[in-house]
Amino acid sequence: MVPFESILLTMSEQNEGYINRLQASLDDTALVSSRWLRAHGYSTSLVARYVASGWLVSPARGVYLRKGGRLHWQGVVRSLQVREGLSLYVGGRFALAWHGHEHTICVWVRRPR
């Protein structure tokens, strides 16, 4: 039989497990939304505590980044694709420039008279 004391975890120990799990799942450029956090068991008050203690940074309302993380467009796109399940792709002139093919686009510039 397991002693009752070993089954109970303090709130601090539970929250410590949550932050460790979250930090392990976030790389330096990954973002998480408040919707994703709620779906994975992080209450609004717990997220607010993480922001207040400096574990998370909120670059925009409802979006979070780990402390010391870097906000890059690739991380934003990847987070929207993977964590939010959106079919989002980089396209157009930006995608061509990203792959080094911007020179293939003919841009007509109207000259002033």
N, C-alpha and C positions, 0 to 999 in steps of 0.2 A: 504494500500500500504506500502511495506517495504522500509525504507530509503536506498538510494543507498550506503551510507557509511557502513551499516551493512552487505551488501552482499559481499563487497570486503574484502579479507584477504590479509595481507601483505605476502611477500615471507617468511619472518621469521616465521609467524604464521603457514603457510602451512607446512614448513619444520619441525616445532615443532610437528605438528600433525603426520607427517611421522615418526619421530624418536620415538615418544610415541607409535605409533602403532607397530613399529618394535620391540622396547624393550619389549612390552607386549607379542609379539608372540614368543620371544626367551627365552628359559630357560637357565640355566647355562651351559648346555652341547650341546645345539643346534647350528648347523652351517647353514649358508645360502650361496648359491653360487651367483656369480655375475649374472648368468642367471636368477635365481629365483628373485633376487632383481629387475632386469630390467622388468621382467614379471609382477611385482607387483607395478610398477610405480616409482622405485628409479633410477634416472639417474646416470650415471657414475660419474659426477661431484659431485652430492649430496653424494654418497657413499664415494668418496675421501674426502669430507669435514667431514663426520662422522668419518673417520679413523684419519684425521688430528686433529680433536677436541677430540679424545679419546673415542668416543661413541662405536666404533667398532674396533676390532683387526683383522688383517689378518695373520693367522698362515701359510697360503700358498697362492700362487697366485690364485686369483679368488674365494677365500673362506673367509668367515667372521664369527666372533664370537663376542658376546657382551662383552663389557669391564668387566673384572673380571670373565669371564666365564672360565670353565675348559675344556680342550680338553681331552676327553675320547673316547675310541674306540666305546663304546655303543652309544654315541651321534653322532659319525660319521656315524655309520651304520644306526641308526634311521633317521638321516637327509637325508641320501641317499634314504632310503625307502620311507619316508613320503613326504619330500619336492621335491625330484627329481623324485619320482615315479619309482624307480628302484626295480626290484625283486632281492634283494641282501640278502643273508642269511649267517650266520656264520656256518661253517661246519667243518668236519674233526676232527683232534685231538684237535684243539682249542675248538670246541664246547663240546667235551666230557670232557675236563679238566674244562671248565666253569661250567658244571653241576656236577662235582665231580666224573666222571667216567673214568678218565685217567688211573686208575689202571687196567682197563679191556683191555687195549692195550698191546700186547706183543711186546716189542721192543728187537730185537736181536742186540747185540753189538758184533762186531767182535773183538776179542782180538789180540793184536800184538804178533807175535811169537818171 
